[in-house]
Amino acid sequence: MKDIAVWGFAWVPPFAQGLVRDLRVRWALEEAGLPYESRWIGIDQRTSEGYRRKHPFGVVPVLDSDGETMIESGAIIYAIAEQCDVLMPRNLRIETLAWMFAALNTVEPSLWNLFVIDQLKNDEAWTTLRRPGAVDEVRDRLAALSAWLEGREYLLGRFTAADILMATVLRFVRHTNLVAEFSPLDSYLKRCEARPAFQAALRNQAAGYVQNAPVAA
Amino acid sequence: MKDIAVWGFAWVPPFAQGLVRDLRVRWALEEAGLPYESRWIGIDQRTSEGYRRKHPFGVVPVLDSDGETMIESGAIIYAIAEQCDVLMPRNLRIETLAWMFAALNTVEPSLWNLFVIDQLKNDEAWTTLRRPGAVDEVRDRLAALSAWLEGREYLLGRFTAADILMATVLRFVRHTNLVAEFSPLDSYLKRCEARPAFQAALRNQAAGYVQNAPVAA
């Protein structure tokens, strides 16, 4: 890959900063040592016809590289990982992909659901009634994941691309103490977030938000 | 792959029959012309210690092949597709994977949410309040997908593994008329479901439910 540009939202409110999914791609690129530029799309422009030509669902991230456009954080990260032993050693390809899908399709749904309840729709009456059951569903997944992580530094022992997806998924409930309830999981997330590549990705994403912040009235 | 066995739930109620995710793997194997056996796990045994050793989250599908265990429908299907041009031609690898992730991480969440509301939790009071917004979210994704499918027989023009995931995701709202509201989408789903491999997969899954049905009191 060369001439890489990553698309993210120009600005999001503080509760969402550090959670938007372009962070995953930035992190993977930092781990792989691949330089990239940032491109910003206004969150209100995401359904414009121009941007829909880039991404059919009007979401982020999109990665442009050498005239090609790629969508979906999972697929983009897999493509980067195929070229980078730090992210996916040859002998762990299928296991890495399995845990990438586990992060996005088995763990993310219940955690994202709680994020919606607490952060996106918290002014709607149904959320109060729904929340206790939604928290139970999160605990169920976190307990299973924590049991898996006992005695493992990362999902597959050593760090892989799957940890990028799992750690960023776990961050969707950073507004709660749910991860901290599970000691192996809590250590795991801290270990992931302490990686210099994660810190660099977070800084680059945040720099865009500072630069593009709406002017106070 | 050889000596393939696919794990699914032994029996589920009629509203869930034809929706459990082992169907995806059966469909992919049928498209690839790979023979397989069925293994059944009681839905109440899925959190047992024995089954957790097979699948950390206690869900299905699991694929056993030649002594190896694989989890996550997305990853299993990608592994099958790598060996089968019908499911993933070499020149469409990244695009196929992108649309596989789009099905599971961009489209499935809102459709699964409506399935939960209408089919799994419909005796809970919050669902009445939540439903209108949830339907809007489904329509938003379906409209974008339908626009993409205009003039395309399948997601990438020709059939790929991504269509297996997308079609099975669309089936989560089969209890509504939402897919039928979008003509290109409606034709697409019917086209996918008419494939002989889909029909064979559905028959094999249903045969297990007949064989394992609970005895009426």
Interface residues (C-beta under 8 A of the other chain):
Chain A: R52 P56 F57 G58 V59 M70 I71 E72 S73 G74 A75 I76 Y78 A79 I94 L97 A98 W99 M100 F101 A102 L104 N105 T106 V107 E108 P109 W112 N113 K121 E124 A125 W126 T127 L129 R130 G133 R141 A144 L145 A147 W148
Chain B: R52 P56 F57 G58 V59 M70 I71 E72 S73 G74 A75 I76 Y78 A79 I94 L97 A98 W99 M100 F101 A102 L104 N105 T106 V107 E108 P109 W112 N113 K121 E124 A125 W126 T127 L129 R130 G133 R141 A144 L145 A147 W148
